[in-house]
Amino acid sequence: MTVHYDQRLTDRGQSPDAGPGPHRPPAPAPAPDAGEPKRPLPRRLWRGRPEDPRWARPAFLALLLATAVLYLYNLSASGYANSFYSAAVQAGSQSWKAFFFGSLDAANAITVDKPPAALWPMALSVRLFGLSSWAILFPEALMAVGTVAVVYAAVRRRFSPAAGLIAGTVLALTPVAALMFRFNNPDAMLALLMALACYLVIRALEDGRSRWLVWAGVAIGFAFLAKTLQAFLILPPLALVYGVCAPVSVKKRLGQLALATAALVVSGGWWVAIVELWPASSRPYIGGSQNNSFLELTFGYNGLGRLSGDETGSVGGGGGGGGGNGGGNWGETGWDRLFSSSIGGQISWLIPAALILLVAGLVATGRARSTSVTRGAFLVWGGALLTTMLVFSYMQGIFHEYYTVALAPYIAPLIGMGSALLWEKRDKVWASLTLAAAMTATAAWGYVLLNRSSDYLPWLKWLVLVGGLTAALGLIFAGRLGRGLALGTAGLGLVAALAGPAAYTLTTVNEGHTGSIVTAGPAVAGGRGFPGGGGGFPGGDGFPGGGQNQQNGNGNGTGNAQGGQGNGFPRGGFPGGGFPGGGPNQQGQNTTPGGRTGDGGRMGGMGGGIGGLLNGASVGSEAKKLLTTDADQYTWAAAAIGAQNAASYQLSTGEPVMAIGGFNGTDPSPTLAQFKEYVADGKIHYFIASGAGGGMRGGSDGASSRITSWVEANFKKVTAGSATFYDLTQKAGN
């Protein structure tokens, strides 16, 4: 019969905490007894490991099923979610070249401003099921199930099935996880691969085998292909923990770390090498870069610029951090950033408890050998959490609330491991008091978070506070209570701890979320407001109130603002004064908070409001008919300033639409000369007169503005419903 790793150590007289000696890897599991019949596969899948309680595997499968049901429920309510990425998914389902590069359109004009790995599962799903909201988001929901499974496996392996179930449940009920694992941004794949990398490092700490560390490098490499340098945030703590705690000689540790680094470079660098070596004339422009270079994008706009705030091409960046009170254009920075009104309800419910339990776990294993895998597990998950929290708290570049989903796979294991470890030691005063302290912090902070949404289930904050404090009182005496009463106290504490995030999660899955900036849960006093998602540009003073807007999806990839308040724009407004647009909301796009359209500062010479930059357009039937007529005679049915605007028309018509200037309209692609050449060759039929962008803050050469002025001066204006276009085959005056 197969014997679990911890049990093998115990059988040999070793402590599971101690781990194998530096030159003595654990013995292989003994072969199955000759006389013991092998169980059928279905029974083995249902029963699990022989040493586990009979309820463990069924409970784990039930957790996975519940996660799948929760995350697949109402999945299509978000429509095309972030139409920027949905358009790239659509393009990848039509063209393998667009699939490989992550192009925004099947004609391969420009790519998204990220590497394409996160798009690949969605594009394959669309190839299999056809283009729909469900087909795009289905792989994201599956990644949630996978991440829960990884976290459970990591915690259960070193602690207990109950600890694994707690960790998996905490992850599944994290509001921002419920948001982003049902959305099409790259963050879902990033979270899955980061959790997998931590799990693999812990496996390497168990037996010192190189293969686990190499696979961890592969996971981080592919995470780089999902969201570039953010994947590397956890590299320092993982490498340091393995370098200190690995159960092999120092020389072998260094060799293994070198192998893992090579695996990371190969798994993350192969695509980069191909793109950089590919002739620029025969591939799409690298969106988000100013020099058509993925390396520039990686280390600039998507890399070091996020830390310093110096993000050339950003709508709110390019000038470095300079906002008051320690913040840049994207909000105040500091140790308490993740607990602020706009971010706290997304992720911070259990951060205080996780930090308390992290310290307790390290104290409890303080006398263990340096190769203690139990302590190593706390160091891996805790190091990943602290490093990521530190960067998020002080980065001055673009920062959105949903980025915090990266913390969820680190918080959940610490809750499961720490609570299980202290529960086993509850007869000791320090352990029971620490459990009570973690519960008290959770109850108090949960009350604060719920009180920020005073009209949202007003009774819930009292249930969390009173239930949590009652459980904390009981936990002080947990070692002296009978088993039944002690378990009841623990159950009450678990319910009180998860009630708040669970309610936010249920609210999140019950609503649609669209646009570029989305948030989980209900409206929050003092939160940042913006149409289609409640995020917006932090730190702005353009509108009174500051209430976070609720977001709704209408099934077609656009969002509607409610509430009408919010500090949504960068300090000092946009270059040129006022707001982008300078004209009526011609395409029926989302408007600025409160339903207002921009009334100053021409951005590319066109109206359209800021909604054209972040939330795209609502495409009418007349406009769709106009663009699809004779579309097969052109490479691009139309061109538009800004990727969201172009994406809306592309998703509606199914025809390639060129996104001039990329996401922000600030990328110098195409140049005016290139655009004139495309028009002269008859490759573009219409120019859509609606995009925000073109003159946004950034370092481009103003190509979008120049193209717009040239089109306005030389081509015939046509209307279709409420939308305005320029026919690039008809000169003005004809």
Solvent accessible surface area in square Angstrom, and as a share of the most:
residue,aa,sasa,rsa
1,M,103,0.46
2,T,84,0.49
3,V,29,0.16
4,H,22,0.10
5,Y,9,0.03
6,D,27,0.14
7,Q,81,0.36
8,R,39,0.14
9,L,0,0.00
10,T,72,0.42
11,D,97,0.50
12,R,97,0.35
13,G,72,0.69
14,Q,32,0.14
15,S,58,0.37
16,P,46,0.29
17,D,48,0.25
18,A,17,0.13
19,G,0,0.00
20,P,0,0.00
21,G,5,0.05
22,P,59,0.37
23,H,150,0.67
24,R,130,0.48
25,P,86,0.54
26,P,11,0.07
27,A,47,0.36
28,P,109,0.68
29,A,45,0.35
30,P,76,0.48
31,A,80,0.62
32,P,98,0.62
33,D,85,0.44
34,A,116,0.90
35,G,76,0.74
36,E,79,0.35
37,P,113,0.71
38,K,162,0.68
39,R,80,0.29
40,P,86,0.54
41,L,100,0.50
42,P,99,0.62
43,R,117,0.43
44,R,90,0.33
45,L,100,0.50
46,W,150,0.52
47,R,26,0.09
48,G,10,0.10
49,R,87,0.32
50,P,49,0.31
51,E,72,0.32
52,D,16,0.08
53,P,53,0.33
54,R,161,0.59
55,W,128,0.45
56,A,1,0.00
57,R,54,0.20
58,P,28,0.18
59,A,31,0.24
60,F,28,0.12
61,L,66,0.33
62,A,56,0.44
63,L,22,0.11
64,L,33,0.16
65,L,120,0.60
66,A,58,0.45
67,T,2,0.01
68,A,21,0.16
69,V,91,0.52
70,L,28,0.14
71,Y,2,0.01
72,L,55,0.28
73,Y,116,0.44
74,N,55,0.28
75,L,6,0.03
76,S,54,0.35
77,A,28,0.21
78,S,6,0.04
79,G,1,0.01
80,Y,41,0.15
81,A,0,0.00
82,N,4,0.02
83,S,4,0.02
84,F,4,0.02
85,Y,11,0.04
86,S,0,0.00
87,A,1,0.00
88,A,3,0.02
89,V,0,0.00
90,Q,3,0.01
91,A,0,0.00
92,G,1,0.01
93,S,20,0.13
94,Q,95,0.42
95,S,22,0.14
96,W,148,0.52
97,K,80,0.34
98,A,0,0.00
99,F,32,0.13
100,F,44,0.18
101,F,2,0.01
102,G,1,0.01
103,S,0,0.00
104,L,6,0.03
105,D,0,0.00
106,A,23,0.18
107,A,30,0.24
108,N,24,0.12
109,A,21,0.16
110,I,2,0.01
111,T,6,0.03
112,V,1,0.01
113,D,10,0.05
114,K,22,0.09
115,P,2,0.01
116,P,0,0.00
117,A,3,0.02
118,A,5,0.04
119,L,10,0.05
120,W,39,0.14
121,P,37,0.23
122,M,0,0.00
123,A,1,0.01
124,L,88,0.44
125,S,9,0.06
126,V,6,0.03
127,R,85,0.31
128,L,134,0.66
129,F,107,0.45
130,G,34,0.33
131,L,65,0.32
132,S,45,0.29
133,S,15,0.09
134,W,95,0.33
135,A,0,0.00
136,I,1,0.00
137,L,1,0.00
138,F,41,0.17
139,P,13,0.08
140,E,3,0.01
141,A,1,0.00
142,L,84,0.42
143,M,17,0.08
144,A,2,0.02
145,V,28,0.16
146,G,24,0.23
147,T,0,0.00
148,V,3,0.01
149,A,25,0.20
150,V,23,0.13
151,V,0,0.00
152,Y,12,0.05
153,A,36,0.28
154,A,3,0.02
155,V,0,0.00
156,R,15,0.06
157,R,35,0.13
158,R,13,0.05
159,F,43,0.18
160,S,36,0.23
161,P,16,0.10
162,A,47,0.36
163,A,1,0.01
164,G,0,0.00
165,L,32,0.16
166,I,41,0.21
167,A,0,0.00
168,G,0,0.00
169,T,40,0.23
170,V,5,0.03
171,L,4,0.02
172,A,6,0.05
173,L,35,0.18
174,T,14,0.08
175,P,0,0.00
176,V,0,0.00
177,A,1,0.00
178,A,0,0.00
179,L,3,0.02
180,M,0,0.00
181,F,3,0.01
182,R,14,0.05
183,F,1,0.01
184,N,1,0.00
185,N,5,0.02
186,P,5,0.03
187,D,0,0.00
188,A,0,0.00
189,M,26,0.12
190,L,2,0.01
191,A,1,0.01
192,L,37,0.18
193,L,25,0.12
194,M,5,0.02
195,A,0,0.00
196,L,55,0.28
197,A,0,0.00
198,C,0,0.00
199,Y,35,0.13
200,L,15,0.07
201,V,4,0.02
202,I,3,0.01
203,R,37,0.13
204,A,0,0.00
205,L,2,0.01
206,E,3,0.01
207,D,17,0.09
208,G,1,0.01
209,R,105,0.38
210,S,34,0.22
211,R,121,0.44
212,W,35,0.12
213,L,7,0.03
214,V,42,0.24
215,W,146,0.51
216,A,3,0.03
217,G,4,0.04
218,V,33,0.19
219,A,5,0.04
220,I,4,0.02
221,G,0,0.00
222,F,76,0.31
223,A,0,0.00
224,F,18,0.08
225,L,0,0.00
226,A,0,0.00
227,K,12,0.05
228,T,2,0.01
229,L,35,0.17
230,Q,30,0.13
231,A,0,0.00
232,F,58,0.24
233,L,35,0.17
234,I,2,0.01
235,L,54,0.27
236,P,85,0.54
237,P,15,0.10
238,L,8,0.04
239,A,42,0.33
240,L,121,0.60
241,V,12,0.07
242,Y,0,0.00
243,G,26,0.25
244,V,84,0.48
245,C,6,0.03
246,A,0,0.00
247,P,4,0.02
248,V,13,0.07
249,S,38,0.25
250,V,96,0.55
251,K,177,0.75
252,K,100,0.42
253,R,30,0.11
254,L,113,0.56
255,G,36,0.34
256,Q,4,0.02
257,L,38,0.19
258,A,62,0.48
259,L,98,0.49
260,A,12,0.09
261,T,78,0.46
262,A,52,0.40
263,A,16,0.12
264,L,20,0.10
265,V,88,0.51
266,V,103,0.59
267,S,9,0.06
268,G,4,0.04
269,G,24,0.23
270,W,94,0.33
271,W,4,0.01
272,V,17,0.10
273,A,48,0.37
274,I,67,0.34
275,V,0,0.00
276,E,61,0.27
277,L,151,0.75
278,W,91,0.32
279,P,87,0.55
280,A,53,0.41
281,S,114,0.74
282,S,51,0.33
283,R,25,0.09
284,P,1,0.01
285,Y,28,0.11
286,I,3,0.02
287,G,2,0.02
288,G,11,0.11
289,S,0,0.00
290,Q,26,0.11
291,N,114,0.58
292,N,33,0.17
293,S,25,0.16
294,F,2,0.01
295,L,84,0.42
296,E,53,0.24
297,L,2,0.01
298,T,2,0.01
299,F,108,0.45
300,G,26,0.25
301,Y,19,0.07
302,N,11,0.06
303,G,7,0.06
304,L,110,0.55
305,G,3,0.03
306,R,26,0.10
307,L,86,0.43
308,S,58,0.37
309,G,3,0.03
310,D,79,0.41
311,E,0,0.00
312,T,55,0.32
313,G,3,0.03
314,S,0,0.00
315,V,7,0.04
316,G,0,0.00
317,G,1,0.01
318,G,29,0.28
319,G,61,0.58
320,G,17,0.17
321,G,31,0.30
322,G,69,0.66
323,G,14,0.13
324,G,39,0.37
325,N,120,0.62
326,G,50,0.49
327,G,2,0.02
328,G,0,0.00
329,N,18,0.09
330,W,6,0.02
331,G,7,0.06
332,E,90,0.41
333,T,24,0.14
334,G,13,0.12
335,W,187,0.66
336,D,69,0.36
337,R,11,0.04
338,L,0,0.00
339,F,35,0.14
340,S,42,0.27
341,S,33,0.21
342,S,9,0.06
343,I,2,0.01
344,G,0,0.00
345,G,4,0.04
346,Q,3,0.01
347,I,5,0.03
348,S,0,0.00
349,W,8,0.03
350,L,13,0.06
351,I,0,0.00
352,P,30,0.19
353,A,5,0.04
354,A,0,0.00
355,L,54,0.27
356,I,52,0.27
357,L,5,0.03
358,L,10,0.05
359,V,92,0.53
360,A,6,0.04
361,G,1,0.01
362,L,55,0.27
363,V,97,0.56
364,A,29,0.22
365,T,3,0.02
366,G,45,0.43
367,R,245,0.90
368,A,27,0.21
369,R,100,0.37
370,S,64,0.41
371,T,5,0.03
372,S,1,0.01
373,V,0,0.00
374,T,6,0.04
375,R,40,0.15
376,G,0,0.00
377,A,1,0.01
378,F,0,0.00
379,L,54,0.27
380,V,0,0.00
381,W,0,0.00
382,G,1,0.01
383,G,17,0.16
384,A,0,0.00
385,L,0,0.00
386,L,87,0.43
387,T,36,0.21
388,T,3,0.02
389,M,21,0.09
390,L,112,0.56
391,V,31,0.18
392,F,4,0.02
393,S,5,0.03
394,Y,107,0.41
395,M,12,0.05
396,Q,60,0.27
397,G,0,0.00
398,I,12,0.06
399,F,0,0.00
400,H,17,0.08
401,E,0,0.00
402,Y,14,0.05
403,Y,13,0.05
404,T,0,0.00
405,V,1,0.00
406,A,5,0.04
407,L,0,0.00
408,A,1,0.01
409,P,0,0.00
410,Y,2,0.01
411,I,7,0.04
412,A,0,0.00
413,P,0,0.00
414,L,0,0.00
415,I,14,0.07
416,G,0,0.00
417,M,0,0.00
418,G,1,0.01
419,S,25,0.16
420,A,19,0.15
421,L,23,0.12
422,L,1,0.00
423,W,43,0.15
424,E,133,0.59
425,K,55,0.23
426,R,56,0.20
427,D,107,0.56
428,K,101,0.43
429,V,96,0.55
430,W,94,0.33
431,A,0,0.00
432,S,4,0.03
433,L,86,0.43
434,T,25,0.15
435,L,15,0.07
436,A,7,0.05
437,A,48,0.37
438,A,6,0.05
439,M,14,0.06
440,T,56,0.33
441,A,27,0.21
442,T,7,0.04
443,A,0,0.00
444,A,45,0.35
445,W,44,0.15
446,G,3,0.03
447,Y,49,0.19
448,V,61,0.35
449,L,3,0.02
450,L,3,0.02
451,N,68,0.35
452,R,52,0.19
453,S,7,0.05
454,S,70,0.45
455,D,136,0.71
456,Y,35,0.13
457,L,67,0.33
458,P,74,0.47
459,W,142,0.50
460,L,8,0.04
461,K,28,0.12
462,W,128,0.45
463,L,78,0.39
464,V,3,0.02
465,L,36,0.18
466,V,91,0.53
467,G,12,0.12
468,G,0,0.00
469,L,77,0.38
470,T,71,0.41
471,A,0,0.00
472,A,5,0.04
473,L,109,0.54
474,G,17,0.16
475,L,12,0.06
476,I,63,0.32
477,F,90,0.37
478,A,1,0.01
479,G,34,0.33
480,R,190,0.69
481,L,53,0.26
482,G,48,0.46
483,R,175,0.64
484,G,58,0.56
485,L,115,0.57
486,A,1,0.01
487,L,83,0.41
488,G,44,0.43
489,T,16,0.09
490,A,34,0.26
491,G,32,0.31
492,L,71,0.35
493,G,4,0.04
494,L,70,0.35
495,V,93,0.53
496,A,2,0.01
497,A,14,0.11
498,L,17,0.09
499,A,18,0.14
500,G,1,0.01
501,P,5,0.03
502,A,21,0.16
503,A,13,0.10
504,Y,1,0.01
505,T,0,0.00
506,L,102,0.51
507,T,26,0.15
508,T,1,0.00
509,V,3,0.02
510,N,91,0.46
511,E,31,0.14
512,G,5,0.04
513,H,7,0.03
514,T,0,0.00
515,G,2,0.02
516,S,9,0.06
517,I,5,0.02
518,V,0,0.00
519,T,0,0.00
520,A,0,0.00
521,G,1,0.01
522,P,9,0.06
523,A,48,0.37
524,V,10,0.06
525,A,71,0.55
526,G,52,0.50
527,G,1,0.01
528,R,25,0.09
529,G,0,0.00
530,F,1,0.00
531,P,1,0.01
532,G,0,0.00
533,G,0,0.00
534,G,0,0.00
535,G,0,0.00
536,G,0,0.00
537,F,2,0.01
538,P,1,0.00
539,G,19,0.18
540,G,1,0.01
541,D,112,0.58
542,G,38,0.36
543,F,13,0.05
544,P,105,0.66
545,G,59,0.57
546,G,3,0.03
547,G,22,0.21
548,Q,9,0.04
549,N,2,0.01
550,Q,36,0.16
551,Q,1,0.00
552,N,47,0.24
553,G,22,0.21
554,N,74,0.38
555,G,49,0.47
556,N,78,0.40
557,G,4,0.04
558,T,10,0.06
559,G,0,0.00
560,N,73,0.37
561,A,36,0.28
562,Q,87,0.39
563,G,73,0.70
564,G,28,0.27
565,Q,89,0.40
566,G,0,0.00
567,N,57,0.29
568,G,0,0.00
569,F,1,0.01
570,P,2,0.02
571,R,60,0.22
572,G,85,0.82
573,G,18,0.17
574,F,6,0.03
575,P,56,0.35
576,G,77,0.74
577,G,39,0.37
578,G,34,0.33
579,F,31,0.13
580,P,0,0.00
581,G,0,0.00
582,G,32,0.31
583,G,17,0.16
584,P,88,0.56
585,N,29,0.15
586,Q,52,0.23
587,Q,4,0.02
588,G,49,0.47
589,Q,10,0.05
590,N,15,0.08
591,T,27,0.16
592,T,2,0.01
593,P,1,0.01
594,G,47,0.45
595,G,48,0.46
596,R,122,0.44
597,T,51,0.30
598,G,4,0.04
599,D,115,0.60
600,G,23,0.22
601,G,18,0.17
602,R,153,0.56
603,M,3,0.01
604,G,6,0.06
605,G,15,0.14
606,M,10,0.05
607,G,8,0.08
608,G,0,0.00
609,G,0,0.00
610,I,0,0.00
611,G,0,0.00
612,G,0,0.00
613,L,0,0.00
614,L,6,0.03
615,N,3,0.02
616,G,0,0.00
617,A,2,0.02
618,S,45,0.29
619,V,33,0.19
620,G,36,0.35
621,S,87,0.56
622,E,95,0.43
623,A,2,0.02
624,K,89,0.38
625,K,149,0.63
626,L,44,0.22
627,L,0,0.00
628,T,50,0.29
629,T,70,0.40
630,D,73,0.38
631,A,5,0.04
632,D,130,0.67
633,Q,126,0.56
634,Y,46,0.17
635,T,53,0.31
636,W,14,0.05
637,A,2,0.02
638,A,0,0.00
639,A,0,0.00
640,A,0,0.00
641,I,0,0.00
642,G,0,0.00
643,A,1,0.00
644,Q,0,0.00
645,N,0,0.00
646,A,3,0.02
647,A,3,0.02
648,S,10,0.07
649,Y,1,0.00
650,Q,4,0.02
651,L,12,0.06
652,S,36,0.23
653,T,16,0.10
654,G,30,0.29
655,E,49,0.22
656,P,24,0.15
657,V,2,0.01
658,M,2,0.01
659,A,2,0.02
660,I,1,0.00
661,G,0,0.00
662,G,1,0.01
663,F,32,0.13
664,N,11,0.06
665,G,1,0.01
666,T,2,0.01
667,D,6,0.03
668,P,23,0.15
669,S,12,0.08
670,P,8,0.05
671,T,47,0.27
672,L,44,0.22
673,A,74,0.57
674,Q,85,0.38
675,F,0,0.00
676,K,80,0.34
677,E,106,0.48
678,Y,58,0.22
679,V,18,0.11
680,A,88,0.68
681,D,87,0.45
682,G,32,0.31
683,K,75,0.32
684,I,2,0.01
685,H,18,0.08
686,Y,15,0.06
687,F,0,0.00
688,I,0,0.00
689,A,3,0.02
690,S,0,0.00
691,G,0,0.00
692,A,0,0.00
693,G,0,0.00
694,G,3,0.03
695,G,33,0.31
696,M,10,0.04
697,R,66,0.24
698,G,34,0.33
699,G,49,0.47
700,S,32,0.20
701,D,66,0.34
702,G,22,0.21
703,A,3,0.03
704,S,2,0.01
705,S,38,0.24
706,R,134,0.49
707,I,0,0.00
708,T,1,0.00
709,S,68,0.44
710,W,50,0.18
711,V,0,0.00
712,E,61,0.27
713,A,76,0.59
714,N,48,0.25
715,F,9,0.04
716,K,77,0.33
717,K,118,0.50
718,V,35,0.20
719,T,97,0.56
720,A,11,0.08
721,G,54,0.52
722,S,88,0.57
723,A,6,0.05
724,T,17,0.10
725,F,0,0.00
726,Y,14,0.05
727,D,15,0.08
728,L,6,0.03
729,T,65,0.38
730,Q,76,0.34
731,K,107,0.45
732,A,51,0.40
733,G,85,0.82
734,N,117,0.60
